[in-house]
Amino acid sequence: MATDCRESSTALLDEPPVMAEQNDEPLRDVVLSDSAAAAVVSDTDAAGGKAARRARREPTLVRDLIELTKPRIVMMILVTTAASAWIAMAGPTGVSLSLLAWAVLLLGTGLVAGSAGAANQVWERVIDTLMPRTATRPLASRRRSLALGVSATAISGIVGTALLAWQFGVMPAAVGVATWAMYVLIYTPMKTRTAWNTTVGAIAGALPVFMGYTAAGGQLTDLPGWMLFGVLACWQYPHFMAIAWLYRRQYAEAGFQMTTTVEPTGRSAAWQSIVGTLTLATCGVVACFAPAGELLMSPASFIMAALVAAACWPLLKASLRFQQSPEDTRARKMLRWSLVVLPAVLLVMTLRMIGL
């Protein structure tokens, strides 16, 4: 339900490991001292420990089912859904959510988001084999059957939608269905056709805001809800462009039409990152000056708006430097800052919108 490359973003933050050089000289017989023997035993125990850890990480049905849902994306959606619901509760039409309602909201939203992730992997199970980063997915690697992927998609999607409709009515459930359809039926096939897929993916990634917002009594016409939507949609440009640059060769080989493959200099990706960051900051500032939908010029508004601007500055600076010289190191820094900026801006907006 968001640009799906984001699920691997944390794996890109570290530089590739440097492989140690191997000694090609023939081995010589040696006599082990007591200390050397102890070292060998220690190394053997360490190797055994590593083997045990690898065994624990071996794919199981449960792990593969979780991987099908794209859990990193689901977690981000749940965080934004909770924040939007909390903000809506403080609004003029907001309603207080019980513990049961909170549980149903998060469970239902998570199931719908997981269904979209599974459907994406069903759709792309063949093309996923062309990229190292996706070739080990359950369906691409053929560890799990297509029937399992389709069943997971259908069951989680239907149950999640039913839970949202049961507890909150038609609107949050309808937003969930619309988000699922945009992500699976529009964004996913667009990835091999046009670089505009990023824009559609950004919209699909931001729509879940309205699942939480309307579940807590907010209206689709409310300005605070749209400012939250704007922050989520615009944030995806610098975040995703950094990933698209770092994976540009894999994308090109797999046939994906990303900005960094159709315009390989990185200039377009950089400008989209800059504009996205500036628009993100604008949405956050507007929300601070109109926390309930009406302009409020107060000291708190100026302070919170300044905090939003300060939070966005490192990402803007990283985007500007990437524009000056598109390279992996600068793209990785832009990615790193994007992971910091989003929660920071959401925190400030949430505190402001609930009355601080």
RODO-2510 file (C-alpha; in nm, 4 decimals, decimal comma):
residues 356
     n   res          X          Y          Z
     1     m     0,0000     0,0000     0,0000
     2     a     0,3045     0,2154    -0,0515
     3     t     0,5916     0,2155    -0,2896
     4     d     0,7040    -0,1350    -0,2198
     5     c     1,0765    -0,0723    -0,2455
     6     r     1,0561     0,0955     0,0901
     7     e     1,0483    -0,2453     0,2615
     8     s     1,4182    -0,2883     0,1903
     9     s     1,5189     0,0636     0,2865
    10     t     1,6897    -0,0200     0,6136
    11     a     1,9078    -0,2764     0,4422
    12     l     2,0558    -0,0037     0,2240
    13     l     2,1854     0,2141     0,5050
    14     d     2,5108     0,0268     0,5486
    15     e     2,7936     0,0227     0,2991
    16     p     2,8590    -0,3121     0,1268
    17     p     3,0894    -0,5296     0,3351
    18     v     3,4500    -0,5608     0,2304
    19     m     3,5485    -0,9226     0,1758
    20     a     3,8653    -1,0337     0,3479
    21     e     4,1475    -1,1496     0,1266
    22     q     4,2121    -1,5215     0,1280
    23     n     4,5538    -1,6804     0,1685
    24     d     4,6269    -1,9063    -0,1264
    25     e     4,9462    -2,0553     0,0190
    26     p     4,9295    -2,4267     0,1003
    27     l     4,8537    -2,5200     0,4575
    28     r     5,1452    -2,6319     0,6734
    29     d     5,1458    -2,8816     0,9563
    30     v     5,1610    -2,7163     1,2938
    31     v     5,1736    -2,8355     1,6507
    32     l     4,8984    -2,6780     1,8557
    33     s     4,9772    -2,5406     2,1964
    34     d     4,7154    -2,5562     2,4699
    35     s     4,6130    -2,1966     2,3999
    36     a     4,5913    -2,2604     2,0267
    37     a     4,3804    -2,5684     2,0860
    38     a     4,1511    -2,3667     2,3073
    39     a     4,1206    -2,1082     2,0317
    40     v     4,0213    -2,3798     1,7857
    41     v     3,7548    -2,5047     2,0242
    42     s     3,6316    -2,1479     2,0707
    43     d     3,6171    -2,0966     1,6948
    44     t     3,4304    -2,4253     1,6573
    45     d     3,1771    -2,3193     1,9194
    46     a     3,1352    -1,9845     1,7454
    47     a     3,0833    -2,1582     1,4129
    48     g     2,8295    -2,3862     1,5749
    49     g     2,6510    -2,0841     1,7168
    50     k     2,6376    -1,9226     1,3745
    51     a     2,5037    -2,2440     1,2253
    52     a     2,2356    -2,2583     1,4927
    53     r     2,1375    -1,8981     1,4226
    54     r     2,1194    -1,9722     1,0513
    55     a     1,8983    -2,2716     1,1241
    56     r     1,6677    -2,0544     1,3305
    57     r     1,6415    -1,8154     1,0362
    58     e     1,5530    -2,0908     0,7911
    59     p     1,2244    -2,0132     0,6126
    60     t     0,9165    -2,1573     0,7785
    61     l     0,5536    -2,1329     0,6772
    62     v     0,4874    -1,8658     0,9397
    63     r     0,7916    -1,6597     0,8367
    64     d     0,6977    -1,6826     0,4715
    65     l     0,3385    -1,5802     0,5400
    66     i     0,4674    -1,2764     0,7295
    67     e     0,7086    -1,1956     0,4459
    68     l     0,4218    -1,2115     0,1976
    69     t     0,2527    -0,9237     0,3792
    70     k     0,5587    -0,6940     0,3476
    71     p     0,5752    -0,6315     0,7233
    72     r     0,7862    -0,3128     0,7088
    73     i     0,5237    -0,1428     0,4953
    74     v     0,2464    -0,2737     0,7203
    75     m     0,4176    -0,1349     1,0300
    76     m     0,4567     0,2091     0,8736
    77     i     0,0902     0,2083     0,7725
    78     l    -0,0165     0,1100     1,1231
    79     v     0,1854     0,3932     1,2770
    80     t     0,0332     0,6520     1,0437
    81     t    -0,3143     0,5049     1,0908
    82     a    -0,2833     0,5329     1,4686
    83     a    -0,1534     0,8914     1,4440
    84     s    -0,4358     0,9968     1,2120
    85     a    -0,6990     0,8381     1,4366
    86     w    -0,5553     1,0120     1,7410
    87     i    -0,5658     1,3460     1,5593
    88     a    -0,9237     1,2903     1,4427
    89     m    -1,0333     1,2131     1,7986
    90     a    -0,9245     1,5656     1,8986
    91     g    -1,1191     1,7264     1,6133
    92     p    -1,4657     1,8818     1,6291
    93     t    -1,6338     1,5665     1,4935
    94     g    -1,3994     1,3209     1,6628
    95     v    -1,5182     1,0233     1,8627
    96     s    -1,3264     0,8445     2,1355
    97     l    -1,2097     0,4939     2,0494
    98     s    -1,2314     0,2128     2,3012
    99     l    -0,9568    -0,0434     2,3447
   100     l    -1,1609    -0,2862     2,1347
   101     a    -1,2013    -0,0257     1,8606
   102     w    -0,8272     0,0455     1,8593
   103     a    -0,7529    -0,3260     1,8322
   104     v    -0,9994    -0,3726     1,5471
   105     l    -0,8683    -0,0644     1,3649
   106     l    -0,5073    -0,1800     1,3762
   107     l    -0,5894    -0,5433     1,3012
   108     g    -0,8246    -0,4626     1,0145
   109     t    -0,5863    -0,2085     0,8618
   110     g    -0,2926    -0,4457     0,8987
   111     l    -0,4814    -0,7273     0,7279
   112     v    -0,5849    -0,5084     0,4338
   113     a    -0,2296    -0,3765     0,3981
   114     g    -0,0898    -0,7290     0,4217
   115     s    -0,3348    -0,8452     0,1568
   116     a    -0,2100    -0,5751    -0,0798
   117     g     0,1505    -0,6797    -0,0171
   118     a     0,0707    -1,0432    -0,0865
   119     a    -0,1227    -0,9551    -0,4025
   120     n     0,1767    -0,7539    -0,5229
   121     q     0,4025    -1,0560    -0,4786
   122     v     0,1524    -1,2799    -0,6573
   123     w     0,1475    -1,0377    -0,9497
   124     e     0,5251    -0,9944    -0,9644
   125     r     0,6335    -1,3486    -0,8776
   126     v     0,8060    -1,3930    -1,2163
   127     i     0,9707    -1,0525    -1,2464
   128     d     1,0850    -1,0789    -0,8833
   129     t     1,3209    -1,3569    -0,9901
   130     l     1,5156    -1,1067    -1,2009
   131     m     1,6357    -0,8969    -0,9065
   132     p     1,8609    -1,0289    -0,6292
   133     r     1,6782    -0,8286    -0,3631
   134     t     1,3428    -0,9941    -0,4449
   135     a     1,4481    -1,3328    -0,5813
   136     t     1,4294    -1,4935    -0,2357
   137     r     1,0675    -1,3976    -0,1740
   138     p     0,8409    -1,6953    -0,0967
   139     l     0,6633    -1,7060    -0,4327
   140     a     0,9546    -1,5955    -0,6500
   141     s     1,1813    -1,8618    -0,5010
   142     r     0,8990    -2,1196    -0,5309
   143     r     0,9237    -2,2066    -0,1643
   144     r     0,5512    -2,1485    -0,1465
   145     s     0,2792    -2,2143    -0,3990
   146     l     0,0789    -1,9632    -0,5958
   147     a    -0,2334    -2,1026    -0,4300
   148     l    -0,0972    -2,0053    -0,0880
   149     g    -0,0266    -1,6501    -0,2060
   150     v    -0,3728    -1,6100    -0,3558
   151     s    -0,5363    -1,7573    -0,0451
   152     a    -0,3411    -1,5251     0,1853
   153     t    -0,4392    -1,2282    -0,0309
   154     a    -0,8084    -1,3146    -0,0331
   155     i    -0,8502    -1,4171     0,3291
   156     s    -0,6613    -1,1274     0,4842
   157     g    -0,8247    -0,8740     0,2534
   158     i    -1,1783    -0,9957     0,3143
   159     v    -1,1369    -1,0356     0,6902
   160     g    -0,9660    -0,6973     0,7283
   161     t    -1,2321    -0,5151     0,5283
   162     a    -1,5123    -0,6920     0,7186
   163     l    -1,3603    -0,5947     1,0539
   164     l    -1,3345    -0,2281     0,9547
   165     a    -1,6920    -0,2223     0,8209
   166     w    -1,8258    -0,3989     1,1317
   167     q    -1,6634    -0,1659     1,3821
   168     f    -1,6530     0,1667     1,1967
   169     g    -1,9000     0,1562     0,9106
   170     v    -1,8632     0,1906     0,5368
   171     m    -1,6155     0,4801     0,5031
   172     p    -1,2944     0,3344     0,6554
   173     a    -1,3623     0,0011     0,4839
   174     a    -1,4210     0,1762     0,1500
   175     v    -1,0941     0,3693     0,1863
   176     g    -0,9180     0,0395     0,2532
   177     v    -1,0663    -0,1182    -0,0600
   178     a    -0,9754     0,1882    -0,2696
   179     t    -0,6195     0,1798    -0,1366
   180     w    -0,5880    -0,1916    -0,2108
   181     a    -0,7200    -0,1456    -0,5638
   182     m    -0,4901     0,1475    -0,6392
   183     y    -0,1836    -0,0339    -0,5086
   184     v    -0,2518    -0,3735    -0,6659
   185     l    -0,4469    -0,2983    -0,9830
   186     i    -0,2941     0,0351    -1,0872
   187     y     0,0448     0,0898    -0,9233
   188     t     0,1787    -0,2649    -0,9603
   189     p     0,1265    -0,3007    -1,3386
   190     m     0,2393     0,0599    -1,3954
   191     k     0,5865    -0,0213    -1,2617
   192     t     0,6855    -0,1847    -1,5900
   193     r     0,5137     0,0776    -1,8066
   194     t     0,5853     0,4297    -1,6840
   195     a     0,7876     0,6180    -1,4246
   196     w     0,4627     0,7831    -1,3150
   197     n     0,4112     0,4718    -1,1047
   198     t     0,5914     0,6546    -0,8231
   199     t     0,3148     0,9148    -0,8035
   200     v     0,0435     0,6504    -0,7957
   201     g     0,2395     0,4570    -0,5343
   202     a     0,2742     0,7712    -0,3234
   203     i    -0,1020     0,8241    -0,3304
   204     a    -0,1689     0,4611    -0,2428
   205     g     0,0829     0,4822     0,0396
   206     a    -0,0816     0,7911     0,1880
   207     l    -0,4481     0,6898     0,1579
   208     p    -0,4457     0,4707     0,4726
   209     v    -0,4305     0,7970     0,6685
   210     f    -0,8026     0,8297     0,5981
   211     m    -0,8730     0,4805     0,7293
   212     g    -0,7670     0,5889     1,0769
   213     y    -0,8952     0,9431     1,0390
   214     t    -1,2507     0,8488     0,9367
   215     a    -1,2631     0,5611     1,1862
   216     a    -1,2242     0,8178     1,4678
   217     g    -1,4944     1,0491     1,3355
   218     g    -1,2949     1,2646     1,0936
   219     q    -1,4403     1,3683     0,7595
   220     l    -1,2863     1,3343     0,4137
   221     t    -1,3269     1,7101     0,3688
   222     d    -1,1236     1,8036     0,6787
   223     l    -0,8063     2,0052     0,6186
   224     p    -0,6032     1,8244     0,8903
   225     g    -0,6676     1,4906     0,7233
   226     w    -0,5472     1,6191     0,3885
   227     m    -0,2362     1,7726     0,5418
   228     l    -0,1520     1,4332     0,6901
   229     f    -0,2145     1,2787     0,3518
   230     g     0,0134     1,5385     0,1916
   231     v     0,2960     1,4693     0,4346
   232     l     0,2809     1,0947     0,3680
   233     a     0,2524     1,1301    -0,0092
   234     c     0,5292     1,3893    -0,0462
   235     w     0,7671     1,2072     0,1889
   236     q     0,7691     0,9099    -0,0437
   237     y     0,9452     1,1069    -0,3190
   238     p     1,2810     1,1645    -0,1460
   239     h     1,2574     0,8269     0,0265
   240     f     1,1766     0,6277    -0,2827
   241     m     1,4046     0,8210    -0,5186
   242     a     1,6982     0,7353    -0,2937
   243     i     1,6079     0,3667    -0,3112
   244     a     1,5404     0,3831    -0,6846
   245     w     1,8888     0,5294    -0,7366
   246     l     2,0622     0,2679    -0,5235
   247     y     1,8756    -0,0146    -0,6997
   248     r     1,8758     0,1458    -1,0456
   249     r     2,0742    -0,1312    -1,2152
   250     q     1,8533    -0,4069    -1,0776
   251     y     1,5418    -0,2157    -1,1802
   252     a     1,6731    -0,1638    -1,5320
   253     e     1,7634    -0,5303    -1,5733
   254     a     1,4199    -0,6363    -1,4496
   255     g     1,2410    -0,3966    -1,6854
   256     f     1,0963    -0,1576    -1,4260
   257     q     1,0281     0,1932    -1,5542
   258     m     1,1569     0,3996    -1,2642
   259     t     1,2722     0,7606    -1,2791
   260     t     1,6313     0,6480    -1,2315
   261     t     1,6109     0,4014    -1,5215
   262     v     1,4372     0,6249    -1,7775
   263     e     1,6507     0,9258    -1,6754
   264     p     1,9732     0,7660    -1,5472
   265     t     2,1626     1,0876    -1,4673
   266     g     1,9717     1,1201    -1,1393
   267     r     1,8794     1,4857    -1,2008
   268     s     1,5072     1,4190    -1,2277
   269     a     1,5118     1,1993    -0,9184
   270     a     1,6930     1,4745    -0,7300
   271     w     1,4469     1,7457    -0,8275
   272     q     1,1533     1,5242    -0,7351
   273     s     1,3181     1,4705    -0,3971
   274     i     1,3662     1,8432    -0,3459
   275     v     1,0104     1,9339    -0,4441
   276     g     0,8721     1,6467    -0,2380
   277     t     1,0619     1,7602     0,0716
   278     l     0,9537     2,1236     0,0308
   279     t     0,5900     2,0214    -0,0142
   280     l     0,6131     1,7880     0,2847
   281     a     0,7356     2,0778     0,4982
   282     t     0,4594     2,3033     0,3634
   283     c     0,1881     2,0545     0,4575
   284     g     0,3339     2,0215     0,8060
   285     v     0,3517     2,3988     0,8545
   286     v    -0,0056     2,4489     0,7327
   287     a    -0,1238     2,1835     0,9762
   288     c     0,0493     2,3664     1,2611
   289     f    -0,1235     2,6945     1,1734
   290     a    -0,4632     2,5286     1,1152
   291     p    -0,4705     2,2315     1,3552
   292     a    -0,8506     2,2154     1,3557
   293     g    -0,9027     2,3357     0,9984
   294     e    -0,9146     2,7091     1,0753
   295     l    -0,6202     2,9500     1,0770
   296     l    -0,4829     3,0022     1,4268
   297     m    -0,1991     3,2536     1,4658
   298     s    -0,0676     3,1709     1,8107
   299     p     0,2775     3,1284     1,9665
   300     a     0,2242     2,7506     1,9632
   301     s     0,1562     2,7635     1,5885
   302     f     0,4834     2,9435     1,5176
   303     i     0,6838     2,7181     1,7485
   304     m     0,5441     2,3955     1,6040
   305     a     0,5819     2,5234     1,2461
   306     a     0,9458     2,6070     1,3185
   307     l     0,9972     2,2548     1,4528
   308     v     0,8522     2,1064     1,1336
   309     a     1,0821     2,3208     0,9208
   310     a     1,3824     2,2258     1,1342
   311     a     1,2941     1,8561     1,1060
   312     c     1,2727     1,8769     0,7259
   313     w     1,5930     2,0752     0,6759
   314     p     1,8398     1,7809     0,6900
   315     l     1,6399     1,5928     0,4249
   316     l     1,6218     1,9016     0,2041
   317     k     1,9956     1,9563     0,2456
   318     a     2,0656     1,5921     0,1546
   319     s     1,8394     1,6217    -0,1528
   320     l     2,0147     1,9382    -0,2669
   321     r     2,3543     1,7724    -0,2335
   322     f     2,2290     1,4710    -0,4280
   323     q     2,1109     1,7095    -0,7006
   324     q     2,4583     1,8620    -0,7200
   325     s     2,6258     1,5227    -0,7534
   326     p     2,4063     1,2119    -0,7826
   327     e     2,5987     0,9253    -0,6262
   328     d     2,5342     0,6295    -0,3987
   329     t     2,6801     0,7856    -0,0845
   330     r     2,4575     1,0918    -0,1107
   331     a     2,1534     0,8835    -0,2006
   332     r     2,2116     0,6700     0,1073
   333     k     2,2333     0,9822     0,3236
   334     m     1,9077     1,1078     0,1734
   335     l     1,7485     0,7735     0,2519
   336     r     1,8785     0,7810     0,6081
   337     w     1,7383     1,1277     0,6714
   338     s     1,4016     1,0339     0,5218
   339     l     1,3657     0,7638     0,7857
   340     v     1,4233     1,0256     1,0564
   341     v     1,2150     1,3089     0,9134
   342     l     0,8820     1,1288     0,8751
   343     p     0,8351     1,0235     1,2406
   344     a     0,9663     1,3630     1,3565
   345     v     0,7172     1,5596     1,1450
   346     l     0,4302     1,3268     1,2344
   347     l     0,5092     1,3653     1,6025
   348     v     0,5071     1,7463     1,5850
   349     m     0,1859     1,7488     1,3786
   350     t     0,0141     1,5068     1,6136
   351     l     0,1069     1,7075     1,9229
   352     r    -0,0112     2,0269     1,7591
   353     m    -0,3384     1,8849     1,6279
   354     i    -0,4399     1,7356     1,9605
   355     g    -0,4152     2,0769     2,1200
   356     l    -0,0535     2,1470     2,2183
***
